Amino acid sequence: QVQLVESGGGSVQAGGSLRLSCAASGITFSIYDMGWYRQAPGKQRELVARINSAVTTNYADSVKGRYTISRDNAKKTVYLQMNSLKPEDTAVYYCNAFRLRFGQTYEYWGQGTQVTVSS
């Protein structure tokens, strides 16, 4: 049974920082690409940051220079360090695990954690 459990969300004032964690179980974590997505009220879910199994990262333009994604394969955990937070960063943040193997997609989602940034 695959589980992705996010933690670290909360409320913060603009300019503040939060660190999200996502602990995985039930998968061979090191071979999965891991990502953080977010969904604000009334908006579609969007990719925030991704780190693949080779530890290559990419970021949405809106968070470049402010967010940092990292992973610890020994702890089966992916992190999202969020600095210089803005009110528009307010959303539910979701952890994602993805793998494509021989044309078969394996994809899992966490339950989400709320991040609220006040001005």
N, C-alpha and C positions, 0 to 999 in steps of 0.2 A: 504494500500500500504506500503510495507516494504522498508525502506531505511537504508542503512549503509553508513555513510559519514565520510571518513577518512580525517585527517588533521595532520600537523606537519612535513611532509616530507621536504626535502631540501638538500642542499649541505653542506658538512662539511669535515674538514681535518681528516686524520687518528688520532685516539686517542680521538676524540671529542664525543659529545653526542647529541642525539635527542630524543624527546618524541613524539610518535605518539598517536593520539586520534581517536576513532571511536564512533560516536554518532548514536545510533539506534532509529528508530521510526517504529511504525506499528507492533511491536512484544511485547510480555510479556517478557521483557529483562531478568528478574531475573531467568527464567527457562531455558534459552538457554545456551549451551556451546558456548564460544566465543574464537576465535582464530585469530592469525596473520599468514599469509603465505607470501612468497615472491617468485618472479620470476625474475631471471636475464636473460639478453639476451641470447638466444640460449639454455636455460636450462628449465627444468620442474619446475612447481610451487611446492614449498616445505613448509611443516609446520615449522614455527619458534617457536611458543609458543601457548599454549592453557590453558584456565582457565574454569573449568566447573561451574555448578550452585552451587556446594558445595565449590567453591573457591579452588579446588585442581588444581595445575598447573603442566605442564610439558613443557620441552624445547628440542629443537634440540641440539644435542651435540655441534654443532658449535657455539652456542650462550650462553651456560650455563655459569653462573658467570658474564656475561656481560649484558644480557637483563633481564628485569623484566616485567612480565605481571600482570596487576591488573584490577579490575573492580569496578565501582561505580553504584550500581543498582538504586539508587535514581536519578542519572543523566542519566541512560541508556547509559553509556559510558564505553568502555574498552580502556585501555592504554597500550602502550609498551614503556618502558624506555630503551633506547639503549645507553650503555656506551662503552668506549674503542672501538670505531668503527674502522673497518678495510676496506680496499678497496674491499675485497671480500664480504662485506655486501651490496654492491651496488646492488640495485634491485628495482622493483616496489613492494611495500608492500600492501597486501590486507587484509581487515578485513572479518571475516567469522562468521556467526551465524549458529548454528547447534542444532537440536533437533530430537531425535528419540522417537516416541510415538506410541505404539501399532503397531510396524512394519512400520509405516509411517515416512519417512524422511522429515524434514523441514530444508532447507538449503538456506542461502542467502549470497551474496557477495557484498562488496563495490566496488567502481570504481578504487581503487588503488591510492597510493601516492608514488611518486618517492623519493628514498633515494640514494644519490650519495656521496661516500666517496673517497676523493682524497688522494694520498700518498704524 
